[in-house]
Amino acid sequence: MLKLKDTDRHIVDGITELLESAGGLARVRKLQAGTRSFDRDTWGKLAAAGWLGAVVPEAQGGTALGAREIALLLEHAGKKLMPEPLVPALAASVMLARCGQAGASLLADLVAGKTVVMPIEVEEGTKAPTAFASDGHAADVFVTLLDDKLVAIPHNAKGMVVETQDTVDGGSIARLKLESVAGMTVLASGELAREAFHAGRDLALLGYTALLVGLADEALAMTVQYLKDRKQFGVPIGSFQALQHRAASLYVLIKASRALLYEACQASAAKRAIAAVAAKSYASETAMTTVKECVQLHGAMGYTAEHNMSLYFRRAMALAVAGGDAIACRKRLHAERQLSQDF
């Protein structure tokens, strides 16, 4: 486990207590049973606690937490299966904060919880500008890099086509076609726009990695407890060496994924893109391997919708593809390494 300082404990306790008071796993189960869910009451609590402005400089109304602290916050949010789109909101806040006065008003509304802002990335090689957004149904405004400009686009902007597909965890994946969109606001141009967007994108990858690490760690903890409690032939099944080996293998995977995450948090700005995409690729595979194994180690009950492990399985599937699945991340990793001469 990561050694916690006093300030770390405040972060861990704060997000844990907030999510538990909001309803814990019972709330998550209810939201997963619905479609395109979004709990605005809990979103307001996240804003009131200051988490929506966690990476924003103090001069702009935030608390200026570093990458390590953000990873710690999201790792423990992942343990509680937080369904709110906090990661894209944090990424958007990084972009807006770098735009100065041009992004000040939208940033203030984001931090206050009044406006849900999400970044999207335009795909290359498509005839018309096309982007995807996890839980895009909850967004009020999208921010993207388009024609070397960082622009803000209202969700209901004229000319933008939004196609939404439901996901297994009660969320969605939105496909946005951005051809001939009216009502865009230019926030930055040129080098500033590119730097702001890439900084937010890298933070999003680290954020999704942290959620996956926390989710996998909690799923394994639940499973280990079950192995201690469940008995066959008069002894706990956790005493069977074959099951011990399977649990130990998962422990090693999760430890490695956590190590990659926090190493990426310490990477320099020049190397952050490579480190973040590598960590996300590994975490996506680790989380899916973990929840599949944990379902099996729970026996027949692990396959039922009534068991809490099903909540972790569904959330892992959605988070594994958020920001790019393992394969997409490896392709981006190759491209980033081609651009880097010193990594």
C-alpha positions as a Markdown table, in Angstrom:
| # | Residue | x | y | z |
|---|---|---|---|---|
| 1 | Met | 0.0 | 0.0 | 0.0 |
| 2 | Leu | 1.0 | 3.6 | -0.6 |
| 3 | Lys | 2.3 | 5.2 | 2.6 |
| 4 | Leu | -0.1 | 7.9 | 3.6 |
| 5 | Lys | 0.7 | 11.3 | 5.1 |
| 6 | Asp | -1.6 | 13.3 | 7.2 |
| 7 | Thr | -2.8 | 15.3 | 4.2 |
| 8 | Asp | -3.3 | 12.1 | 2.3 |
| 9 | Arg | -5.6 | 10.8 | 5.1 |
| 10 | His | -7.7 | 13.9 | 4.7 |
| 11 | Ile | -8.2 | 13.2 | 1.0 |
| 12 | Val | -8.9 | 9.5 | 1.5 |
| 13 | Asp | -11.4 | 10.0 | 4.4 |
| 14 | Gly | -13.0 | 12.9 | 2.6 |
| 15 | Ile | -13.9 | 11.1 | -0.6 |
| 16 | Thr | -14.8 | 7.9 | 1.2 |
| 17 | Glu | -17.2 | 9.5 | 3.6 |
| 18 | Leu | -18.8 | 11.6 | 0.9 |
| 19 | Leu | -19.5 | 8.5 | -1.3 |
| 20 | Glu | -20.7 | 6.4 | 1.6 |
| 21 | Ser | -23.0 | 9.2 | 2.9 |
| 22 | Ala | -24.4 | 9.5 | -0.7 |
| 23 | Gly | -25.6 | 5.9 | -0.5 |
| 24 | Gly | -22.5 | 3.7 | -1.1 |
| 25 | Leu | -22.9 | 0.6 | -3.2 |
| 26 | Ala | -26.7 | 0.7 | -2.8 |
| 27 | Arg | -26.7 | 4.0 | -4.7 |
| 28 | Val | -24.3 | 2.5 | -7.3 |
| 29 | Arg | -26.6 | -0.5 | -7.8 |
| 30 | Lys | -29.6 | 1.8 | -8.3 |
| 31 | Leu | -27.8 | 3.9 | -10.9 |
| 32 | Gln | -26.4 | 0.9 | -12.7 |
| 33 | Ala | -29.9 | -0.5 | -13.0 |
| 34 | Gly | -31.0 | 2.7 | -14.9 |
| 35 | Thr | -29.8 | 4.1 | -18.2 |
| 36 | Arg | -27.7 | 7.2 | -18.7 |
| 37 | Ser | -27.8 | 7.9 | -15.0 |
| 38 | Phe | -26.4 | 11.1 | -13.4 |
| 39 | Asp | -26.8 | 12.0 | -9.7 |
| 40 | Arg | -26.8 | 15.8 | -9.6 |
| 41 | Asp | -27.2 | 15.8 | -5.9 |
| 42 | Thr | -23.9 | 14.0 | -5.4 |
| 43 | Trp | -22.3 | 16.1 | -8.0 |
| 44 | Gly | -23.2 | 19.1 | -6.0 |
| 45 | Lys | -21.7 | 17.5 | -2.9 |
| 46 | Leu | -18.4 | 16.9 | -4.9 |
| 47 | Ala | -18.4 | 20.6 | -5.8 |
| 48 | Ala | -19.1 | 21.7 | -2.2 |
| 49 | Ala | -16.3 | 19.5 | -0.9 |
| 50 | Gly | -13.9 | 21.2 | -3.4 |
| 51 | Trp | -13.1 | 18.1 | -5.5 |
| 52 | Leu | -14.3 | 19.7 | -8.8 |
| 53 | Gly | -11.6 | 22.3 | -8.4 |
| 54 | Ala | -9.0 | 20.0 | -7.0 |
| 55 | Val | -6.4 | 20.7 | -9.7 |
| 56 | Val | -7.2 | 24.3 | -10.3 |
| 57 | Pro | -4.7 | 26.9 | -9.0 |
| 58 | Glu | -5.8 | 28.6 | -5.8 |
| 59 | Ala | -5.8 | 32.0 | -7.5 |
| 60 | Gln | -8.5 | 30.6 | -9.8 |
| 61 | Gly | -10.7 | 29.2 | -7.0 |
| 62 | Gly | -9.2 | 25.7 | -6.7 |
| 63 | Thr | -7.1 | 23.8 | -4.2 |
| 64 | Ala | -4.1 | 23.1 | -6.5 |
| 65 | Leu | -3.6 | 19.4 | -5.6 |
| 66 | Gly | -0.7 | 17.6 | -7.4 |
| 67 | Ala | -1.0 | 14.6 | -9.7 |
| 68 | Arg | -0.1 | 12.2 | -6.8 |
| 69 | Glu | -2.9 | 13.5 | -4.6 |
| 70 | Ile | -5.4 | 13.4 | -7.5 |
| 71 | Ala | -4.5 | 9.8 | -8.1 |
| 72 | Leu | -4.9 | 9.0 | -4.4 |
| 73 | Leu | -8.3 | 10.7 | -4.4 |
| 74 | Leu | -9.5 | 8.8 | -7.5 |
| 75 | Glu | -8.1 | 5.4 | -6.4 |
| 76 | His | -10.3 | 5.6 | -3.3 |
| 77 | Ala | -13.2 | 6.8 | -5.3 |
| 78 | Gly | -12.7 | 3.8 | -7.5 |
| 79 | Lys | -12.9 | 1.5 | -4.5 |
| 80 | Lys | -16.4 | 2.9 | -3.9 |
| 81 | Leu | -17.3 | 2.7 | -7.6 |
| 82 | Met | -18.0 | 6.4 | -7.9 |
| 83 | Pro | -20.2 | 6.7 | -11.0 |
| 84 | Glu | -19.9 | 10.5 | -11.4 |
| 85 | Pro | -17.7 | 11.8 | -14.3 |
| 86 | Leu | -15.2 | 13.4 | -12.0 |
| 87 | Val | -12.2 | 12.4 | -14.1 |
| 88 | Pro | -13.3 | 14.3 | -17.3 |
| 89 | Ala | -14.4 | 17.3 | -15.2 |
| 90 | Leu | -10.9 | 17.5 | -13.7 |
| 91 | Ala | -9.3 | 17.1 | -17.1 |
| 92 | Ala | -11.5 | 19.9 | -18.4 |
| 93 | Ser | -10.6 | 22.1 | -15.4 |
| 94 | Val | -6.9 | 21.8 | -16.3 |
| 95 | Met | -7.6 | 22.9 | -19.8 |
| 96 | Leu | -9.8 | 25.9 | -18.8 |
| 97 | Ala | -7.4 | 27.0 | -16.1 |
| 98 | Arg | -4.6 | 27.3 | -18.7 |
| 99 | Cys | -6.8 | 29.5 | -20.9 |
| 100 | Gly | -6.7 | 32.4 | -18.5 |
| 101 | Gln | -9.5 | 35.0 | -18.8 |
| 102 | Ala | -11.0 | 33.3 | -21.8 |
| 103 | Gly | -11.9 | 30.2 | -19.8 |
| 104 | Ala | -12.5 | 31.9 | -16.4 |
| 105 | Ser | -16.3 | 32.0 | -16.5 |
| 106 | Leu | -16.8 | 28.4 | -17.6 |
| 107 | Leu | -14.1 | 27.3 | -15.1 |
| 108 | Ala | -15.9 | 29.0 | -12.3 |
| 109 | Asp | -19.2 | 27.3 | -13.2 |
| 110 | Leu | -17.4 | 23.9 | -13.5 |
| 111 | Val | -15.8 | 24.3 | -10.0 |
| 112 | Ala | -19.2 | 25.4 | -8.5 |
| 113 | Gly | -20.9 | 22.3 | -10.0 |
| 114 | Lys | -23.3 | 24.5 | -12.0 |
| 115 | Thr | -22.0 | 23.3 | -15.4 |
| 116 | Val | -20.7 | 19.8 | -16.3 |
| 117 | Val | -17.8 | 20.3 | -18.7 |
| 118 | Met | -16.1 | 17.3 | -20.5 |
| 119 | Pro | -13.2 | 17.2 | -22.9 |
| 120 | Ile | -13.5 | 15.1 | -26.1 |
| 121 | Glu | -10.8 | 14.2 | -28.6 |
| 122 | Val | -11.4 | 14.4 | -32.3 |
| 123 | Glu | -10.5 | 11.2 | -34.1 |
| 124 | Glu | -8.0 | 11.3 | -36.9 |
| 125 | Gly | -8.7 | 9.8 | -40.3 |
| 126 | Thr | -12.5 | 10.5 | -40.3 |
| 127 | Lys | -14.2 | 12.5 | -43.1 |
| 128 | Ala | -16.0 | 14.8 | -40.7 |
| 129 | Pro | -14.6 | 15.7 | -37.2 |
| 130 | Thr | -15.8 | 12.9 | -34.9 |
| 131 | Ala | -15.2 | 12.4 | -31.2 |
| 132 | Phe | -16.3 | 10.0 | -28.4 |
| 133 | Ala | -17.2 | 10.8 | -24.8 |
| 134 | Ser | -17.7 | 8.5 | -21.9 |
| 135 | Asp | -20.9 | 9.5 | -20.0 |
| 136 | Gly | -21.4 | 12.3 | -22.5 |
| 137 | His | -25.1 | 12.4 | -21.7 |
| 138 | Ala | -24.2 | 14.2 | -18.4 |
| 139 | Ala | -22.2 | 17.0 | -20.1 |
| 140 | Asp | -23.5 | 20.5 | -20.5 |
| 141 | Val | -20.5 | 21.7 | -22.4 |
| 142 | Phe | -17.8 | 19.8 | -24.4 |
| 143 | Val | -14.2 | 21.1 | -24.8 |
| 144 | Thr | -12.0 | 19.9 | -27.6 |
| 145 | Leu | -9.0 | 20.7 | -29.8 |
| 146 | Leu | -10.3 | 21.6 | -33.3 |
| 147 | Asp | -8.3 | 23.2 | -36.1 |
| 148 | Asp | -5.5 | 24.1 | -33.7 |
| 149 | Lys | -8.0 | 25.9 | -31.4 |
| 150 | Leu | -9.3 | 24.9 | -28.0 |
| 151 | Val | -13.1 | 25.4 | -28.2 |
| 152 | Ala | -16.1 | 25.0 | -25.9 |
| 153 | Ile | -19.2 | 23.5 | -27.5 |
| 154 | Pro | -22.6 | 23.5 | -25.8 |
| 155 | His | -24.2 | 20.0 | -25.7 |
| 156 | Asn | -27.2 | 21.4 | -27.6 |
| 157 | Ala | -25.1 | 23.3 | -30.2 |
| 158 | Lys | -26.7 | 23.6 | -33.6 |
| 159 | Gly | -25.1 | 21.4 | -36.2 |
| 160 | Met | -23.6 | 18.9 | -33.8 |
| 161 | Val | -25.0 | 15.3 | -34.0 |
| 162 | Val | -24.8 | 13.3 | -30.8 |
| 163 | Glu | -25.4 | 9.5 | -31.0 |
| 164 | Thr | -25.5 | 7.9 | -27.5 |
| 165 | Gln | -25.1 | 4.2 | -26.7 |
| 166 | Asp | -25.9 | 2.9 | -23.2 |
| 167 | Thr | -23.2 | 1.0 | -21.2 |
| 168 | Val | -23.6 | -1.8 | -18.7 |
| 169 | Asp | -22.9 | 0.4 | -15.7 |
| 170 | Gly | -25.8 | 2.8 | -16.3 |
| 171 | Gly | -23.6 | 5.3 | -18.2 |
| 172 | Ser | -23.1 | 5.9 | -21.9 |
| 173 | Ile | -20.7 | 6.4 | -24.7 |
| 174 | Ala | -21.6 | 9.4 | -26.9 |
| 175 | Arg | -20.4 | 9.7 | -30.5 |
| 176 | Leu | -20.3 | 13.4 | -31.6 |
| 177 | Lys | -20.1 | 14.6 | -35.2 |
| 178 | Leu | -18.7 | 18.2 | -35.2 |
| 179 | Glu | -19.2 | 19.2 | -38.8 |
| 180 | Ser | -20.6 | 22.7 | -39.3 |
| 181 | Val | -21.2 | 23.3 | -35.6 |
| 182 | Ala | -22.5 | 26.7 | -34.6 |
| 183 | Gly | -22.1 | 28.4 | -31.2 |
| 184 | Met | -18.5 | 27.4 | -30.5 |
| 185 | Thr | -16.4 | 29.6 | -28.2 |
| 186 | Val | -12.7 | 29.8 | -28.9 |
| 187 | Leu | -10.7 | 29.5 | -25.6 |
| 188 | Ala | -7.1 | 29.4 | -26.9 |
| 189 | Ser | -5.2 | 29.0 | -30.1 |
| 190 | Gly | -1.9 | 27.5 | -31.3 |
| 191 | Glu | 0.7 | 26.2 | -28.9 |
| 192 | Leu | -1.3 | 27.3 | -25.8 |
| 193 | Ala | -4.4 | 25.4 | -27.0 |
| 194 | Arg | -2.3 | 22.2 | -27.7 |
| 195 | Glu | -0.5 | 22.3 | -24.4 |
| 196 | Ala | -3.7 | 22.9 | -22.4 |
| 197 | Phe | -5.6 | 20.1 | -24.2 |
| 198 | His | -2.7 | 17.6 | -23.9 |
| 199 | Ala | -2.2 | 18.4 | -20.2 |
| 200 | Gly | -5.9 | 17.6 | -19.6 |
| 201 | Arg | -5.8 | 14.5 | -21.7 |
| 202 | Asp | -2.8 | 13.1 | -19.7 |
| 203 | Leu | -4.6 | 13.8 | -16.4 |
| 204 | Ala | -7.7 | 12.0 | -17.6 |
| 205 | Leu | -5.6 | 8.9 | -18.4 |
| 206 | Leu | -4.1 | 9.0 | -15.0 |
| 207 | Gly | -7.5 | 9.5 | -13.4 |
| 208 | Tyr | -9.1 | 6.5 | -15.2 |
| 209 | Thr | -6.0 | 4.5 | -14.2 |
| 210 | Ala | -6.5 | 5.4 | -10.6 |
| 211 | Leu | -10.2 | 4.5 | -10.7 |
| 212 | Leu | -9.3 | 1.1 | -12.1 |
| 213 | Val | -6.5 | 0.4 | -9.6 |
| 214 | Gly | -8.9 | 1.2 | -6.7 |
| 215 | Leu | -11.7 | -0.9 | -8.2 |
| 216 | Ala | -9.4 | -3.9 | -8.7 |
| 217 | Asp | -7.9 | -3.6 | -5.2 |
| 218 | Glu | -11.3 | -3.5 | -3.6 |
| 219 | Ala | -12.6 | -6.4 | -5.7 |
| 220 | Leu | -9.6 | -8.5 | -4.6 |
| 221 | Ala | -10.1 | -7.5 | -0.9 |
| 222 | Met | -13.7 | -8.6 | -1.1 |
| 223 | Thr | -12.7 | -11.9 | -2.7 |
| 224 | Val | -9.9 | -12.6 | -0.1 |
| 225 | Gln | -12.4 | -12.1 | 2.7 |
| 226 | Tyr | -14.8 | -14.5 | 1.0 |
| 227 | Leu | -12.0 | -17.1 | 0.7 |
| 228 | Lys | -11.5 | -16.8 | 4.4 |
| 229 | Asp | -15.2 | -17.1 | 5.3 |
| 230 | Arg | -16.3 | -19.8 | 2.8 |
| 231 | Lys | -15.6 | -23.3 | 4.1 |
| 232 | Gln | -15.5 | -26.7 | 2.4 |
| 233 | Phe | -14.5 | -30.0 | 4.0 |
| 234 | Gly | -14.5 | -28.1 | 7.3 |
| 235 | Val | -11.8 | -25.6 | 6.4 |
| 236 | Pro | -11.7 | -22.2 | 4.7 |
| 237 | Ile | -11.3 | -22.5 | 0.9 |
| 238 | Gly | -8.6 | -19.9 | 1.2 |
| 239 | Ser | -6.4 | -22.6 | 2.7 |
| 240 | Phe | -6.3 | -24.4 | -0.7 |
| 241 | Gln | -3.0 | -23.7 | -2.3 |
| 242 | Ala | -4.4 | -23.4 | -5.8 |
| 243 | Leu | -6.8 | -20.6 | -4.8 |
| 244 | Gln | -4.0 | -18.9 | -2.9 |
| 245 | His | -1.9 | -18.8 | -6.0 |
| 246 | Arg | -4.7 | -17.3 | -8.0 |
| 247 | Ala | -5.3 | -14.5 | -5.4 |
| 248 | Ala | -1.5 | -13.9 | -5.1 |
| 249 | Ser | -1.2 | -13.4 | -8.9 |
| 250 | Leu | -3.9 | -10.8 | -8.8 |
| 251 | Tyr | -2.2 | -9.0 | -5.9 |
| 252 | Val | 1.0 | -8.8 | -7.9 |
| 253 | Leu | -0.8 | -7.4 | -11.0 |
| 254 | Ile | -2.5 | -4.7 | -8.9 |
| 255 | Lys | 0.7 | -3.8 | -7.1 |
| 256 | Ala | 2.4 | -3.4 | -10.5 |
| 257 | Ser | -0.4 | -1.3 | -11.8 |
| 258 | Arg | -0.4 | 1.0 | -8.8 |
| 259 | Ala | 3.4 | 1.4 | -9.1 |
| 260 | Leu | 3.0 | 2.4 | -12.7 |
| 261 | Leu | 0.3 | 4.9 | -11.8 |
| 262 | Tyr | 2.3 | 6.7 | -9.1 |
| 263 | Glu | 5.5 | 6.7 | -11.2 |
| 264 | Ala | 3.5 | 8.3 | -14.0 |
| 265 | Cys | 2.4 | 11.0 | -11.5 |
| 266 | Gln | 6.0 | 11.9 | -10.9 |
| 267 | Ala | 7.0 | 12.0 | -14.6 |
| 268 | Ser | 8.1 | 15.3 | -16.1 |
| 269 | Ala | 5.8 | 17.2 | -18.4 |
| 270 | Ala | 7.8 | 16.0 | -21.4 |
| 271 | Lys | 7.4 | 12.3 | -20.4 |
| 272 | Arg | 3.9 | 12.5 | -18.8 |
| 273 | Ala | 2.0 | 11.6 | -22.0 |
| 274 | Ile | 4.0 | 8.3 | -22.5 |
| 275 | Ala | 3.8 | 7.4 | -18.8 |
| 276 | Ala | 0.1 | 8.1 | -18.5 |
| 277 | Val | -0.9 | 6.1 | -21.6 |
| 278 | Ala | 1.3 | 3.2 | -20.5 |
| 279 | Ala | -0.3 | 3.2 | -17.1 |
| 280 | Lys | -3.8 | 3.3 | -18.5 |
| 281 | Ser | -3.1 | 0.4 | -20.9 |
| 282 | Tyr | -1.8 | -1.8 | -18.1 |
| 283 | Ala | -4.6 | -0.8 | -15.6 |
| 284 | Ser | -7.3 | -1.6 | -18.1 |
| 285 | Glu | -6.0 | -5.2 | -18.6 |
| 286 | Thr | -5.3 | -5.6 | -14.9 |
| 287 | Ala | -8.8 | -4.6 | -13.8 |
| 288 | Met | -10.5 | -6.8 | -16.3 |
| 289 | Thr | -8.3 | -9.8 | -15.4 |
| 290 | Thr | -9.0 | -9.1 | -11.7 |
| 291 | Val | -12.8 | -8.9 | -11.8 |
| 292 | Lys | -13.1 | -12.0 | -14.0 |
| 293 | Glu | -11.0 | -14.0 | -11.6 |
| 294 | Cys | -12.8 | -12.6 | -8.6 |
| 295 | Val | -16.2 | -13.6 | -10.1 |
| 296 | Gln | -14.9 | -17.1 | -10.5 |
| 297 | Leu | -13.3 | -17.3 | -7.1 |
| 298 | His | -16.7 | -16.4 | -5.6 |
| 299 | Gly | -18.2 | -19.6 | -7.2 |
| 300 | Ala | -21.7 | -19.7 | -8.5 |
| 301 | Met | -22.8 | -16.7 | -6.4 |
| 302 | Gly | -20.2 | -14.5 | -8.2 |
| 303 | Tyr | -22.1 | -14.8 | -11.4 |
| 304 | Thr | -25.4 | -13.4 | -10.0 |
| 305 | Ala | -26.5 | -9.8 | -10.4 |
| 306 | Glu | -27.5 | -9.8 | -6.7 |
| 307 | His | -23.9 | -10.1 | -5.6 |
| 308 | Asn | -21.9 | -6.8 | -5.3 |
| 309 | Met | -19.1 | -8.3 | -7.4 |
| 310 | Ser | -21.4 | -7.8 | -10.4 |
| 311 | Leu | -21.2 | -4.0 | -9.7 |
| 312 | Tyr | -17.4 | -4.1 | -9.9 |
| 313 | Phe | -17.5 | -6.2 | -13.1 |
| 314 | Arg | -19.8 | -3.8 | -14.9 |
| 315 | Arg | -17.9 | -0.7 | -13.8 |
| 316 | Ala | -14.6 | -2.2 | -14.8 |
| 317 | Met | -15.9 | -2.9 | -18.3 |
| 318 | Ala | -16.9 | 0.8 | -18.7 |
| 319 | Leu | -13.7 | 2.2 | -17.2 |
| 320 | Ala | -11.4 | -0.1 | -19.2 |
| 321 | Val | -12.5 | 1.6 | -22.4 |
| 322 | Ala | -12.8 | 5.2 | -21.0 |
| 323 | Gly | -10.1 | 7.3 | -22.6 |
| 324 | Gly | -9.1 | 4.3 | -24.8 |
| 325 | Asp | -8.9 | 0.6 | -24.1 |
| 326 | Ala | -5.7 | -1.3 | -23.7 |
| 327 | Ile | -5.1 | -1.8 | -27.4 |
| 328 | Ala | -5.9 | 1.8 | -28.3 |
| 329 | Cys | -3.6 | 3.0 | -25.5 |
| 330 | Arg | -0.8 | 0.8 | -26.8 |
| 331 | Lys | -1.2 | 2.3 | -30.3 |
| 332 | Arg | -1.0 | 5.8 | -28.8 |
| 333 | Leu | 2.0 | 4.7 | -26.7 |
| 334 | His | 3.8 | 3.7 | -29.9 |
| 335 | Ala | 3.0 | 7.0 | -31.5 |
| 336 | Glu | 4.1 | 9.0 | -28.5 |
| 337 | Arg | 7.4 | 7.1 | -28.3 |
| 338 | Gln | 8.0 | 7.8 | -32.0 |
| 339 | Leu | 7.6 | 11.5 | -31.2 |
| 340 | Ser | 9.8 | 11.4 | -28.1 |
| 341 | Gln | 13.6 | 11.3 | -28.6 |
| 342 | Asp | 14.6 | 11.0 | -24.9 |
| 343 | Phe | 12.2 | 8.5 | -23.3 |
